Amino acid sequence: YRDGCLQAHSDQAHLATLASSSAQEVMEAIEEKGDDEILDWELDELLAWTNSLNFEEYMEEWRLLACSHTSELGS
């Protein structure tokens, strides 16, 4: 079981290679740029994400999703 979990299937080998190389690139970028620059980038990303949030739109979508279906299972 363990061997099978750790081995990528032949059709997934390319994806496993991409994931591995991407992770390596991220680690190298962190080492190259340093913690402070990475933290600044993460903060900028978080601020951009929070600034793009629209609470009213979120609440309206949630109201429609939460109220559009009954909680009873149909027969």
C-alpha positions as CSV (number, residue, x, y, z in Angstrom):
1,Y,0.0,0.0,0.0
2,R,2.7,2.5,1.0
3,D,4.7,1.8,-2.2
4,G,1.7,2.4,-4.3
5,C,0.8,5.7,-2.6
6,L,4.3,7.1,-3.0
7,Q,4.6,6.1,-6.7
8,A,3.0,8.3,-9.3
9,H,0.9,6.5,-11.9
10,S,2.4,6.7,-15.4
11,D,-0.2,9.2,-16.5
12,Q,0.5,11.4,-13.4
13,A,4.3,11.3,-13.5
14,H,4.5,14.5,-15.5
15,L,2.3,16.3,-12.9
16,A,4.5,14.9,-10.0
17,T,7.6,16.2,-11.8
18,L,6.0,19.7,-12.3
19,A,4.9,19.8,-8.6
20,S,8.4,18.8,-7.4
21,S,10.1,21.4,-9.6
22,S,7.7,24.1,-8.6
23,A,8.3,23.4,-5.0
24,Q,12.0,23.6,-5.6
25,E,11.6,26.9,-7.4
26,V,9.6,28.4,-4.5
27,M,12.3,27.3,-2.0
28,E,15.0,28.8,-4.1
29,A,13.1,32.1,-4.4
30,I,12.7,32.2,-0.7
31,E,16.4,31.6,-0.1
32,E,17.3,34.2,-2.7
33,K,14.9,37.0,-1.7
34,G,15.1,36.6,2.0
35,D,12.4,36.4,4.7
36,D,11.6,40.2,4.7
37,E,10.9,40.4,1.0
38,I,8.8,37.3,1.1
39,L,6.8,38.6,4.1
40,D,6.3,41.9,2.2
41,W,5.0,40.0,-0.8
42,E,2.7,37.9,1.3
43,L,1.3,41.0,3.0
44,D,0.7,42.7,-0.4
45,E,-1.1,39.6,-1.6
46,L,-3.3,39.5,1.5
47,L,-4.1,43.2,1.3
48,A,-5.0,42.9,-2.4
49,W,-7.3,39.9,-1.7
50,T,-9.0,41.6,1.3
51,N,-9.5,44.8,-0.7
52,S,-11.2,42.9,-3.5
53,L,-13.8,41.4,-1.1
54,N,-17.4,42.6,-1.5
55,F,-19.3,41.8,1.7
56,E,-22.7,42.8,0.3
57,E,-22.2,40.6,-2.7
58,Y,-21.0,37.7,-0.5
59,M,-24.0,38.0,1.8
60,E,-26.5,38.1,-1.1
61,E,-24.9,35.0,-2.7
62,W,-24.9,33.2,0.7
63,R,-28.6,34.2,1.2
64,L,-29.5,32.8,-2.2
65,L,-27.6,29.6,-1.6
66,A,-28.7,29.0,1.9
67,C,-32.4,29.7,1.2
68,S,-32.8,28.2,-2.2
69,H,-33.1,24.5,-1.1
70,T,-35.0,22.9,1.6
71,S,-33.2,20.9,4.3
72,E,-35.6,18.0,3.9
73,L,-34.6,15.2,1.6
74,G,-37.0,14.7,-1.2
75,S,-38.8,11.3,-1.5
